[in-house]
Each structure stands twice: as structure tokens, then as C-alpha cells.
Amino acid sequence: MALNVEKYDVGVENKLELIRSATESNADEAIEALKAGKVIAVPTDTLYGFACDACSSEAVNRIYDIKGRKHTSPLAICVGDVSDIEHFAVTDHLPHGLLDSLLPGPVTIVLGRGESSILEKSLNPGLDSIGVRVPDSDFIRIIARGSGSALALTSANLSGQPSSVSIKDFENLWEHCAYVYEGGVLPAGRAGSTVVDLTKPGKYRILRPGRCGYH
């Protein structure tokens, strides 16, 4: 019995070594992990999420494996600033100031990818649109800027299971991450972002209501 307890304790210690605080002092480490094609867990303004380099097919596949998610289910991307969105999606049909009025915030904007998007074709293959987030959360925006890319972002849970508002909620998945960034218990509840389709000029469609009407 003592041997079993000892093994368990070692396992706990190993898992705890993955945990870092979601503060700017730990951003460089997170950025290096992303550039190395690894998956990290981070707090956002809604839920905890798994994030990786959206232009690394290997990293994106790893997220699907961790979640047990079908590859036919698309992933959203996260960028550091609203001004970054135009590099990954078509925005020139939108009224001036619209994106700035919605973001940063708990909203996923669905836009066309267009021919000029620098996203890898392997992300959400066959889809000509992409969901884009700029969370109102400093840590993930800092690492998105530092990565020099967009981050693939999805909720930190097994597909079909409740969303995570604390790192304890997905403790069984920590071992699949390079690091787990602790941001406390998130106050938004388990609703995700509001998903808004803005692909068509002059029109919008709510695809999924979320926190306070937004995610």
C-alpha cells in the first residue's frame, strides 16, 4: 500500500509542475511552447481553453486528440488585437468601427477566410470561413501577440463534457499540455462566447448565444 501511495504522490507532483500563473512574467515560456508546436491551457474572458499555433497542423491535431473531438468540428482562432484580424479573414465589407465595438470581448466573429488569409489550409479544411476571437483577457492576448501567429483556441474539456471555469475542472487533461496557466475561477459561468456570423455584407446572424448574450 505504501508503494502505491508513493507512486500516486509522484504523479501529483509531476502534474503540479505543469501549473504556472497566468501573468506576464510567464508569457515568454508560453510563447516558446506555442512556437514549439505544443498545446497549453489558458484562461480567457469566458472559459479555460486549449491553445496552440493555428499554423501548426501537428499542434492542431494534438488538440483534437486531447479533446476526443471530430476533425470535422472547426476550431476558432484567437489573435492579440482587432487590427490583426485582417491578416486571417476578410474584413473590408464591415462597417468602420464594428469590430472595435465588439472586441475585445466574449464574442466569436465568423468571417470569410478569403484568398489572402495567411492561415494554413490544414486548419478547418473545406471551410471558407473562420471564427475569430480577441478575448478581453490580458494573458492570452500577450501570448497571441508574441507568437507571431494566430492561436487555435477551443474549450479545455473533453468534447461533450461541461466547460471549464477552473483548472481543476479539466485536471484529467493536464498531462497532455506543456503548461497549464492558472487564472483562478472564472466568473462568467459555463457559457461560452456568443458566435456571430458576419460573413455577408450588411447582415449578421447569431449562431450561438453566450455569456451576457456574448462568449
N, C-alpha and C positions, 0 to 999 in steps of 0.2 A: 504493500500500500504506500509506503514511504517513497518508493521509487516512482510510482505513478504520480504522486503529488509533485515530486521534483520535476518530472517532465512537464507537467502542467504549468508549473511556475516559470520554467524556461520559455515555454510557449507564450505566456502572458508578457514576459519581459521583451521577447522579440517583437510582439505586436506593438507594445508601448513605444518601442524605439522608432516606430514609423510616424508617431504623432509629433506635430510641430504646431506652434501658434500661428494663426493666420495674420501675421504682422509683416510690415515692410522689411524688417530685418531678416526675414526668412524668404523673401521674394527671389533672390538670386538662385538659391538652391532649387526652388520650384521651377524657375525658368530653365535651369540646366537639365532638370529631369524631363521637362517637356521637349527640349531640343534633342534629348537622347531617345525620344520615342516612347517614353514611359507614361503611365497613367497616374494622375494624382487625384485626391478628393479634396474639394474646396467648398467653403460656404459661399452662397450667393445672397441676393436680397430676398429670395423666396425659400429655396431648399438647398441641401447639400447636393453637390453634383460631382460626377466623374468628368475630368477634363484631360485632353491630350491635344497634340498638334494635329489640326484638321487636315494638314497636308501630308501626314504620315499614314499610309494605308495600314502598315503593321500596327501602329498605335490604335487606330480606329477599330481594327479587327479585334484588338485586345479588349476594348470597351464592350463590344458586342458579346465577347466570350464571358466577361465578368458578369454582365447583366443577364446572360442567357437570353439575349434579345435576338429576334429575327433580323437578318440583314436587310429585309425589305422595309423595316421601320426606319425612317430617316432620322438623322441626328441634326440638331441645330448647331450653329456656331456662335461663339462669343468673341467680340472684339473690345479693345480698350476704350475706344472713343467713337462717337457718332460719325466723325469725319472719316473713319476707317471703312465704313460700310461700303462705300462706293467702289472699293477695290475688289469686293467679293460679290456684289449684287448690283442690280440695275436700280438706280435711284433718281434718274433725271426726269422721270414722269411725275414725281411727287411735288406737291406744293412746297414752296420755300418755307423752311422752319418747322415742317410737320414732324420730322424725325426728332428734332431737338425738343419738341413739345412732349414727345412720348418717352424719350430716352435721355439719360439713363433711367431705368425703372423696370418694374416687374412685367415687362411686355416682350413677347417674341414677335418680331415683324417678319412676315413671309414676303419675299421679293423674288423676282426672276434672277437667275444667275447670269444670263447673257453670255455672249462670246468673250467679253473682256474680263470675266471673273478669273482671278488667279487661283481659285480653289482647284484642288486635284479632282479629276473626273471620277476617281475611285470613291469619292465621298458622295453617298446617296446616288449611285449610278442610275441613269434613266430618268432622273427628275430634273426639270428645268427651273426649279425654284429652290430656295433655301431659307430656313428660319434663322433669324439673326437676333442675338441678344447683346445689350450693353447693360449689365446689371448695375444697380445702384449699390455697389459693394466695392470698397477700395481695393482689397487684396486681389481679387480675380482680375480687376481692370489693370492693376500694376503688372501682373504676370502676363496678361494678354499683350500689353504694350511691349514688354521685354522679350517676348517670344519671337517677335518679328513675323508672326503669322496669325491666323485665326485659330481659336481653340474649338475643337469639337466638345460639346457640352451636353450632358444628359444627367438625369437624376440618379443619385447614388443609392440604388436599391436593385434587387432582382426584379426583372420585368414582371408586372402584375402584382407586386407587393406594395405595401404602403410606402409613401415617400418619406425621406429622412429629414428631420429638423434638428437632429443632434448626431454626433459621430457614433454614439452608442447604437443608434438605430440600424446602422449597417456594419456593426463590428465584425460580423462573419465574413465581410468582404475586404477588410483592411489589408489582409495579406497579399491581395492582388495589386495593391497600389505601391508606388515608390514612396509616397508620403501621404499622410492624412493631416490636413490642416484644420485645426480646432478653432472654431469661431463662436463657441457657446451654443446654447439652444436658440434657434432662430425663432423670432416672434411671429412670423407670418402665418403659422398654421401649416397644414399639409397641402394647401392649394398651390399649384404651380403658377406659371406665368399665363397671362391672357395672350392667346395667339391670334394675331390679326393679319389677315391676308390683304396685302397692298399691291398685289401684282398687276392689277388692272387700273389704268388711269382713271381718276375721278370716282373710284369705288373702293369700298372696304367691306370686309366680311369677318365677323368674329368666328374663328374656327374652334376656339376653346376658351370659355370664361375662366378666369383665375383669381388670384388674390385681389380683393377690393375691385373686382372687375378686371384685374390685370394679373399676370405672373411675371 
